[in-house]
Amino acid sequence: MESYTVQPATGVRGEITVPGDKSISHRSIMFGSLARGTTTVQGFLRGEDNMATLNAFRAMGVEIADDGEILTISGQGLHGLREPGDVVDCGNSGTSIRLLTGLLAGQNFFSVLTGDQYLRKRPMKRVVAPLALMGAVIHGRDGGEKAPLAIVGGGLKGIDYASPVASAQVKSAILLAGLYADGETTVTEPHRSRDHSERMLAHFGATIRVTDRGATVAGGREMEGREIVVPGDISSAAFFLVAGLIVPGSELLIKGVGVNPTRTGIIDILLAMGGDITLQDQRHLSGEPVADLLVRSSSLKGIEIKGELIPRAIDEFPVVAIAAAMAEGVTTIRDAKELRVKETDRISATAANLRSAGVSVVETDDGMIVTGRGRLDGCTVESRGDHRIAMAMLIGGLAATAPVTVTDIGCIATSFPRFMSLLEQVARP
């Protein structure tokens, strides 16, 4: 396993761009393939997760050309996909397997989805159960809870589904199936999750209505190819936002970041902690709001994080915990039980790693209580195969009193292949 040791920094300075948004990159392939005509995608994230989605659609007969800058997708229309000749491997990507399960439930062919050792442990019943209500036939390990999933598609009917969890993956899977269902399909949530699917469906011309807590899509409406410009991923920018806040003498500009309000929980959290973050040159690209983010080193304070903030920052909590460790006072995270079923149990993994760095952490069923101490100790910690755990601890190492080593960093390539080079570019020794 590859390890990396990060040295304490005297500042984080410069100007960077982060890779394209992972969620939007997944969806650009999916909706571009289902639309009629040509879709071009600029800024596509070529991480392992997104390439799993791209390869899945190539396996279903979609021609996708990549010149290294722009993807060109030859859309097949709603009913133009072909039965894959082999099992579709989604790698480590929960987005790929869950959204594809919804999409494939509407196809008139048989398919099987699987993934790596981590993905095969993640819960799938949250999408399998509502799809079964629509008429889908899906078999999987542990009664449909675990992959591999075998899907016999077709014959769907629209439903009105109240999701027990605020999950964009669950919502998007049902909406994708709804494109093939008779009538309308409605999904509501306890809190609003990220809305990239709804925005992109509207951009491609689907018949969709959006409310504060959900969305309704009409079945049978063909979509048309579009141009997509993918903004920088705020989940990737989050690591450098925290780096700029916790390392004294820092000033960093992160260009062209997506600031969709269903994703900016991380900014709201860091501002509430006293962070100096400014949004500059706010604009729109392909239906998504974008801005440049200027961050300067700040004295942070502990806060309580709960409720509707959680789904708006669900992927950022490992690095939020780093900010909490560097803050003055106590930070309490509640209502985040969803973190236990990510690539790893992120509550347990984050708490264990922070304790190794000398931080007092009380783990709770749905979150954690972090007592800030203004520094991390040098240590060696495990990523547990989770890219966000690995990157968060490397960011923490910039503000540690001695070097921090993170093991098994190969997982970072799933979402942020250029992370190490950008870290080395902006961190001043």
Secondary structure, DSSP 8 states (H G I E B T S, - for coil): ---EEE---SEEEEEEE--B-HHHHHHHHHHHHHSEEEEEEES---SHHHHHHHHHHHHTT-EEEE-SSEEEEEEE-TT-----SS-EE-TT-HHHHHHHHHHHTTSSSEEEEE--TTGGGS--HHHHHHHHHTT-EEEEHHHHTEEEEEEE----B--EEE-SS--HHHHHHHHHHHTTSBSEEEEE-SS----HHHHHHHHHT--EEEETTEEEEETT---B--EEE--B-HHHHHHHHHHHHHSTT-EEEEEEEE--TTTTHHHHHHHHTT-EEEEEEEEEETTEEEEEEEEE----B--EE-GGGTTTSGGGHHHHHHHHHHSBSEEEE-S-GGGGGSSS-HHHHHHHHHHHTT-EEEEETTEEEEE--S-B--EEEE-TT-HHHHHHHHHHHTTBSS-EEEE-GGGGGGT-TTHHHHHHHHEE-
